[in-house]
């Protein structure tokens, strides 16, 4: 049987893979076999890191709220508990933004929580 050379279809498929690994270093962006493997790993990492990004962001928000709360003389856990008791329905993201951008408003919320806890 005669050998079939990679024609238009193979060229297109290789080009698609090589274009998507353009920023990879070394032979990972030049050779098709290595590039294909690199792409498979990169896609797997991107999926996993999209998930871990959410965890990291939540952790950062909690850290910011805790630091701001401690400046006001209350711990993070007491603040969250007090907010639930006071029926203040602010999520951690908006609390974090308040603590970061508008500390005076955050202090007012903390004072409200402190007065309800005592």
HUFEN-V354804 format. One record per backbone hydrogen bond with DSSP energy under -1.0 kcal/mol. CO is the residue of the C=O (numbers start at 1). NH is the residue of the N-H. E is the energy in kcal/mol with one decimal. If there is no record, write none. Layout:
co:CO nh:NH e:E
co:CO nh:NH e:E
This chain:
co:7 nh:11 e:-2.3
co:8 nh:12 e:-2.4
co:9 nh:13 e:-2.4
co:10 nh:14 e:-2.8
co:11 nh:15 e:-2.4
co:12 nh:16 e:-2.1
co:13 nh:17 e:-1.7
co:14 nh:18 e:-2.8
co:15 nh:19 e:-2.5
co:16 nh:20 e:-1.5
co:19 nh:22 e:-1.0
co:21 nh:24 e:-1.4
co:25 nh:28 e:-1.5
co:26 nh:29 e:-1.1
co:27 nh:30 e:-1.2
co:27 nh:31 e:-2.3
co:31 nh:35 e:-2.7
co:32 nh:36 e:-2.9
co:33 nh:37 e:-1.7
co:34 nh:38 e:-2.4
co:35 nh:39 e:-2.5
co:36 nh:40 e:-2.0
co:37 nh:41 e:-2.1
co:38 nh:42 e:-2.5
co:39 nh:43 e:-2.5
co:40 nh:44 e:-1.8
co:41 nh:45 e:-2.8
co:42 nh:46 e:-2.4
co:43 nh:47 e:-1.8
co:44 nh:48 e:-2.2
co:45 nh:49 e:-3.1
co:46 nh:50 e:-1.6
co:47 nh:51 e:-1.2
co:48 nh:52 e:-2.2
co:49 nh:53 e:-2.0
co:51 nh:55 e:-1.1
co:52 nh:56 e:-2.7
co:53 nh:57 e:-2.4
co:54 nh:58 e:-2.1
co:55 nh:59 e:-2.4
co:56 nh:60 e:-2.2
co:57 nh:61 e:-2.4
co:58 nh:62 e:-2.4
co:59 nh:63 e:-2.2
co:60 nh:64 e:-2.3
co:61 nh:65 e:-2.4
co:62 nh:66 e:-2.6
co:63 nh:67 e:-2.4
co:64 nh:68 e:-2.3
co:65 nh:69 e:-2.7
co:66 nh:70 e:-2.4
co:67 nh:71 e:-1.4
co:68 nh:72 e:-1.1
co:69 nh:74 e:-1.9
co:75 nh:79 e:-2.2
co:76 nh:80 e:-2.6
co:77 nh:81 e:-2.4
co:78 nh:82 e:-2.9
co:79 nh:83 e:-2.4
co:80 nh:84 e:-1.9
co:81 nh:85 e:-2.2
co:82 nh:86 e:-2.4
co:83 nh:88 e:-2.7
co:88 nh:90 e:-1.2
co:91 nh:95 e:-2.2
co:92 nh:96 e:-2.5
co:93 nh:97 e:-2.3
co:94 nh:98 e:-2.3
co:95 nh:99 e:-2.7
co:96 nh:100 e:-2.1
co:97 nh:101 e:-3.0
co:98 nh:102 e:-1.7
co:102 nh:106 e:-1.6
co:103 nh:107 e:-2.5
co:104 nh:108 e:-1.8
co:105 nh:109 e:-1.8
co:106 nh:110 e:-2.3
co:107 nh:111 e:-2.6
co:108 nh:112 e:-2.2
co:109 nh:113 e:-2.4
co:110 nh:114 e:-2.9
co:111 nh:115 e:-2.4
co:112 nh:116 e:-1.7
co:113 nh:117 e:-2.0
co:114 nh:118 e:-1.6
